Amino acid sequence: MAKFDVDAELVRRLALLLDETGLTEIEYEAGDQRIRVGKGGVPVVAAAPVAVPVATPAATASDGPPPGAVTSPLVGTAYTKPDPSSAAYVKLGDIVTPGQTLLIIEAMKVMNPIAAPHGGTVEEIRVNDGQPVEFGEVLMVVR
């Protein structure tokens, strides 16, 4: 087994990310090395769809999320359909209602439904089924 050198700066950044996101555990993997950072407490389990706030970038900001962006509230794996043999929750051009499930993010073996924060038309889908996502990443654009 190869020696694993712990990167203290990486551990600090992961711990900071835990505090920023409210998560109790985070795992990072690069090649055959993996590190998991956790803090005490009871894990939070989402039993209902998570309403994601809509980003409202300034009119002059071109590098911010677009109007109507639905961003990821946590780090995890995005699933665009309930199971591999089912159709996607939504597709481009679909009209969605507030609270409708757009996709699911799996984090720490918990499936977290991501609900439409408002009604509108699905104009962009920026994630693929089974794709890892980061906190704050734009998942879809609904206007």
Secondary structure, 3 states (H helix, E strand, C coil): CCCCCCCHHHHHHHHHHHHHHCCCEEEEEECCEEEEEECCCCCCCCCCCEECCECCCCCCCCCCCCCCEEECCCCEEEECCCCCCCCCCCCCCCEECCCCEEEEEEECCEEEEEECCCCEEEEEECCCCCEEECCCCEEEEEC
